């Protein structure tokens, strides 16, 4: 006969109250071709002073490095534009941003979603309950956010909607479908207006 071991008591502040989960479809965001095109045009404009700098002989190497940097950025943007994959998805399990990590940030791992003005902002900041544990298997630039939250109290994860189809308002609406309690009260009360 096999005996099951009993779980030790867990502190009450670590136990999350059960929240109703709405069984709606998954909300997904992909790269926006129009936004990527605009970013490439801005980068092209940033390259024009370097092209004009070729007239000055002592600045040729600086201008060449500048143009190579712009070309690399445009190439990275074109690679993103050529993929037809989902970048960000929000569903009953949590938030999955492939730019940050290969797995979902599950709802119970999120402490709060910081207040945001959906008409002005293009990013959403997320505070995690256990940032070092949640971000343990990510790349080091993402993992640093966990240490910043522990040391300075800033949100450990930032999700950018700048080059994605959709906007912050649509992302907050998707979060509100599953866990409205994670949203700041200003984002819960006010209707979310898309710019």
KELUM-279228 format. One line per field, with one value per residue (C-alpha): residue number from 0; residue in three letters; x, y, z. Coordinates in nm, 4 decimals, always signed. Layout:
BEGIN
i	[NUM / ...]
aa	[ALA / ...]
x	[X / ...]
y	[Y / ...]
z	[Z / ...]
END
This chain:
BEGIN
i	[0 / 1 / 2 / 3 / 4 / 5 / 6 / 7 / 8 / 9 / 10 / 11 / 12 / 13 / 14 / 15 / 16 / 17 / 18 / 19 / 20 / 21 / 22 / 23 / 24 / 25 / 26 / 27 / 28 / 29 / 30 / 31 / 32 / 33 / 34 / 35 / 36 / 37 / 38 / 39 / 40 / 41 / 42 / 43 / 44 / 45 / 46 / 47 / 48 / 49 / 50 / 51 / 52 / 53 / 54 / 55 / 56 / 57 / 58 / 59 / 60 / 61 / 62 / 63 / 64 / 65 / 66 / 67 / 68 / 69 / 70 / 71 / 72 / 73 / 74 / 75 / 76 / 77 / 78 / 79 / 80 / 81 / 82 / 83 / 84 / 85 / 86 / 87 / 88 / 89 / 90 / 91 / 92 / 93 / 94 / 95 / 96 / 97 / 98 / 99 / 100 / 101 / 102 / 103 / 104 / 105 / 106 / 107 / 108 / 109 / 110 / 111 / 112 / 113 / 114 / 115 / 116 / 117 / 118 / 119 / 120 / 121 / 122 / 123 / 124 / 125 / 126 / 127 / 128 / 129 / 130 / 131 / 132 / 133 / 134 / 135 / 136 / 137 / 138 / 139 / 140 / 141 / 142 / 143 / 144 / 145 / 146 / 147 / 148 / 149 / 150 / 151 / 152 / 153 / 154 / 155 / 156 / 157 / 158 / 159 / 160 / 161 / 162 / 163 / 164 / 165 / 166 / 167 / 168 / 169 / 170 / 171 / 172 / 173 / 174 / 175 / 176 / 177 / 178 / 179 / 180 / 181 / 182 / 183 / 184 / 185 / 186 / 187 / 188 / 189 / 190 / 191 / 192 / 193 / 194]
aa	[UNK / UNK / UNK / UNK / UNK / UNK / UNK / UNK / UNK / UNK / UNK / UNK / UNK / UNK / UNK / UNK / UNK / UNK / UNK / UNK / UNK / UNK / UNK / UNK / UNK / UNK / UNK / UNK / UNK / UNK / UNK / UNK / UNK / UNK / UNK / UNK / UNK / UNK / UNK / UNK / UNK / UNK / UNK / UNK / UNK / UNK / UNK / UNK / UNK / UNK / UNK / UNK / UNK / UNK / UNK / UNK / UNK / UNK / UNK / UNK / UNK / UNK / UNK / UNK / UNK / UNK / UNK / UNK / UNK / UNK / UNK / UNK / UNK / UNK / UNK / UNK / UNK / UNK / UNK / UNK / UNK / UNK / UNK / UNK / UNK / UNK / UNK / UNK / UNK / UNK / UNK / UNK / UNK / UNK / UNK / UNK / UNK / UNK / UNK / UNK / UNK / UNK / UNK / UNK / UNK / UNK / UNK / UNK / UNK / UNK / UNK / UNK / UNK / UNK / UNK / UNK / UNK / UNK / UNK / UNK / UNK / UNK / UNK / UNK / UNK / UNK / UNK / UNK / UNK / UNK / UNK / UNK / UNK / UNK / UNK / UNK / UNK / UNK / UNK / UNK / UNK / UNK / UNK / UNK / UNK / UNK / UNK / UNK / UNK / UNK / UNK / UNK / UNK / UNK / UNK / UNK / UNK / UNK / UNK / UNK / UNK / UNK / UNK / UNK / UNK / UNK / UNK / UNK / UNK / UNK / UNK / UNK / UNK / UNK / UNK / UNK / UNK / UNK / UNK / UNK / UNK / UNK / UNK / UNK / UNK / UNK / UNK / UNK / UNK / UNK / UNK / UNK / UNK / UNK / UNK]
x	[+0.0000 / +0.1299 / +0.0933 / +0.0622 / +0.2697 / +0.0855 / +0.1736 / +0.3199 / +0.1185 / +0.1838 / +0.1818 / -0.1500 / +0.0084 / +0.1500 / -0.1830 / -0.3918 / -0.7663 / -0.9431 / -1.0490 / -1.3075 / -1.1529 / -1.3583 / -1.3377 / -1.3011 / -1.0773 / -0.7127 / -0.6186 / -0.3109 / -0.0922 / +0.1434 / +0.3978 / +0.2366 / +0.3699 / +0.2586 / +0.4359 / +0.7524 / +0.7442 / +0.7213 / +1.0130 / +1.2234 / +1.1447 / +1.2527 / +1.5761 / +1.6309 / +1.5905 / +1.8432 / +2.0917 / +2.0779 / +2.3207 / +2.5713 / +2.5385 / +2.5984 / +2.8981 / +3.0883 / +3.1767 / +3.4038 / +3.7058 / +3.8009 / +3.4478 / +3.4202 / +3.4725 / +3.2247 / +2.9658 / +3.0278 / +2.9781 / +2.6597 / +2.5241 / +2.6152 / +2.4266 / +2.1194 / +2.1388 / +2.1519 / +1.8473 / +1.6511 / +1.7475 / +1.6215 / +1.2936 / +1.2519 / +1.3050 / +1.0271 / +0.7995 / +0.8526 / +0.7389 / +0.3726 / +0.3871 / +0.2100 / +0.4348 / +0.2090 / -0.0891 / -0.3172 / -0.5315 / -0.6608 / -0.3070 / -0.1530 / +0.0535 / +0.2947 / +0.5379 / +0.7820 / +1.0185 / +1.0701 / +1.0435 / +0.9277 / +0.6598 / +0.3551 / +0.3813 / +0.0997 / -0.1702 / -0.0708 / +0.2858 / +0.1659 / +0.1309 / -0.0127 / -0.0268 / +0.0827 / -0.1475 / -0.1217 / -0.2786 / -0.3997 / -0.4232 / -0.0568 / +0.1487 / +0.2778 / +0.4050 / +0.2550 / +0.4582 / +0.4044 / +0.5114 / +0.5745 / +0.5175 / +0.8409 / +1.0517 / +1.3710 / +1.1831 / +0.9607 / +1.2471 / +1.5085 / +1.5256 / +1.5170 / +1.7989 / +2.0031 / +1.8596 / +1.5114 / +1.6329 / +1.7820 / +1.4253 / +1.3640 / +1.6633 / +1.5534 / +1.2090 / +1.3593 / +1.6187 / +1.4356 / +1.0655 / +1.0280 / +0.8205 / +1.0254 / +0.8618 / +0.7752 / +0.5654 / +0.5898 / +0.3007 / +0.4918 / +0.5537 / +0.2619 / -0.0843 / -0.3172 / -0.2485 / -0.2276 / -0.6031 / -0.6650 / -0.4088 / -0.5702 / -0.9103 / -0.7703 / -0.6283 / -0.9631 / -1.1351 / -0.9374 / -0.8049 / -0.9541 / -0.8291 / -0.4698 / -0.5459 / -0.4975 / -0.8273 / -0.7944 / -0.7756 / -1.0680 / -1.3090 / -1.2449 / -1.3453 / -1.0386 / -1.0266 / -0.8094 / -0.6155]
y	[+0.0000 / +0.3424 / +0.6340 / +0.9885 / +1.2501 / +1.5460 / +1.8922 / +2.1266 / +2.4350 / +2.7255 / +3.0864 / +3.2529 / +3.5405 / +3.2945 / +3.1263 / +3.2901 / +3.2993 / +3.1138 / +3.3496 / +3.2755 / +3.2083 / +3.2978 / +3.0369 / +3.2790 / +3.2242 / +3.3109 / +3.6676 / +3.6838 / +3.9647 / +3.9371 / +4.1700 / +4.4672 / +4.5167 / +4.8792 / +4.9635 / +4.7825 / +4.9692 / +5.3013 / +5.2030 / +5.1178 / +5.4560 / +5.6289 / +5.4283 / +5.5218 / +5.8871 / +5.8351 / +5.7073 / +6.0227 / +6.2276 / +5.9414 / +5.9462 / +6.3221 / +6.2671 / +6.0823 / +6.4234 / +6.4853 / +6.2588 / +6.2082 / +6.0878 / +5.8093 / +5.5253 / +5.6709 / +5.7138 / +5.3611 / +5.2178 / +5.4229 / +5.2873 / +4.9279 / +4.9662 / +5.1013 / +4.8180 / +4.5577 / +4.7108 / +4.7206 / +4.3579 / +4.2521 / +4.4339 / +4.2729 / +3.9266 / +3.9959 / +4.1214 / +3.8061 / +3.5741 / +3.4998 / +3.3733 / +3.4829 / +3.6999 / +3.7623 / +3.5590 / +3.5853 / +3.2890 / +3.1018 / +2.9911 / +3.3378 / +3.5661 / +3.4211 / +3.6654 / +3.4774 / +3.7755 / +3.7245 / +3.3533 / +3.0256 / +2.9532 / +3.1324 / +3.3718 / +3.2033 / +3.4078 / +3.2976 / +3.4235 / +3.7785 / +4.0090 / +4.3062 / +4.4845 / +4.8429 / +5.1348 / +5.2474 / +5.5191 / +5.3238 / +5.6431 / +5.7397 / +5.4311 / +5.1491 / +4.9259 / +4.7306 / +4.6740 / +4.3585 / +4.2926 / +3.9275 / +3.7522 / +3.5511 / +3.7276 / +3.5246 / +3.1944 / +3.2982 / +3.4440 / +3.1832 / +3.0089 / +3.3179 / +3.5043 / +3.7305 / +4.0629 / +3.9422 / +3.7880 / +4.1230 / +4.2546 / +4.0171 / +4.1525 / +4.5100 / +4.4375 / +4.2858 / +4.5614 / +4.8729 / +4.7858 / +4.8459 / +4.6030 / +4.3047 / +4.2494 / +4.5049 / +4.4025 / +4.6350 / +4.6686 / +4.9186 / +4.6965 / +4.4557 / +4.4572 / +4.5965 / +4.8302 / +4.8489 / +4.8899 / +4.5600 / +4.3850 / +4.5148 / +4.4032 / +4.0545 / +4.0451 / +4.1672 / +3.8659 / +3.6266 / +3.8150 / +4.1630 / +4.1603 / +4.1992 / +4.5289 / +4.8567 / +5.0115 / +5.2982 / +5.0474 / +4.8488 / +5.1388 / +5.3479 / +5.2114 / +5.1310 / +5.3534 / +5.2667 / +5.5630]
z	[+0.0000 / -0.0979 / +0.1366 / +0.0138 / +0.1861 / +0.3308 / +0.2110 / +0.4681 / +0.5436 / +0.3103 / +0.4357 / +0.3575 / +0.1655 / -0.0912 / -0.1548 / -0.4216 / -0.3925 / -0.6678 / -0.9432 / -1.2057 / -1.5439 / -1.8460 / -2.1191 / -2.4062 / -2.7066 / -2.7074 / -2.7959 / -3.0171 / -3.1461 / -3.4458 / -3.6023 / -3.7760 / -4.1272 / -4.1359 / -3.8079 / -3.9192 / -4.2505 / -4.0637 / -3.8369 / -4.1436 / -4.2985 / -3.9772 / -3.9790 / -4.3424 / -4.2464 / -3.9656 / -4.2239 / -4.4381 / -4.2212 / -4.2510 / -4.6290 / -4.6264 / -4.3966 / -4.6693 / -4.8116 / -4.5101 / -4.5529 / -4.1852 / -4.0930 / -4.3507 / -4.1027 / -3.8551 / -4.1312 / -4.2563 / -3.9069 / -3.8750 / -4.2056 / -4.1142 / -3.7845 / -3.9629 / -4.2184 / -3.9397 / -3.7688 / -4.0958 / -4.1633 / -3.8185 / -3.8790 / -4.2219 / -4.0709 / -3.8216 / -4.0975 / -4.3018 / -4.0219 / -3.9805 / -3.6232 / -3.3095 / -3.0944 / -2.7949 / -2.6795 / -2.3787 / -2.2787 / -1.9753 / -1.8780 / -1.8780 / -2.0992 / -2.3542 / -2.5130 / -2.7345 / -2.7286 / -2.3550 / -2.2830 / -2.4400 / -2.1782 / -2.0379 / -1.7483 / -1.5615 / -1.3945 / -1.0434 / -1.1077 / -1.1810 / -0.8826 / -1.0704 / -1.4023 / -1.3493 / -1.4356 / -1.7939 / -2.0052 / -2.3107 / -2.5172 / -2.4697 / -2.3808 / -2.5994 / -2.3188 / -2.0307 / -1.7125 / -1.5078 / -1.1487 / -1.0709 / -0.7385 / -0.7602 / -1.0242 / -0.9756 / -1.0063 / -1.2974 / -1.5002 / -1.3992 / -1.7379 / -1.9595 / -2.1340 / -1.9066 / -2.0396 / -1.9364 / -1.6101 / -1.5006 / -1.4659 / -1.1768 / -0.9865 / -1.0609 / -0.9153 / -0.6008 / -0.5556 / -0.6700 / -0.6786 / -1.0523 / -1.2632 / -1.3761 / -1.7171 / -1.9845 / -2.2832 / -2.5822 / -2.8260 / -3.0416 / -3.3470 / -3.2945 / -3.4459 / -3.1859 / -2.8994 / -2.5204 / -2.4912 / -2.6711 / -2.4539 / -2.1340 / -2.2652 / -2.3187 / -1.9649 / -1.8286 / -1.9856 / -1.7662 / -1.4634 / -1.4168 / -1.0562 / -1.1822 / -1.3545 / -1.1701 / -1.0604 / -1.3102 / -1.5940 / -1.4553 / -1.4090 / -1.7164 / -2.0541 / -2.2578 / -2.5640 / -2.8607 / -3.0023]
END
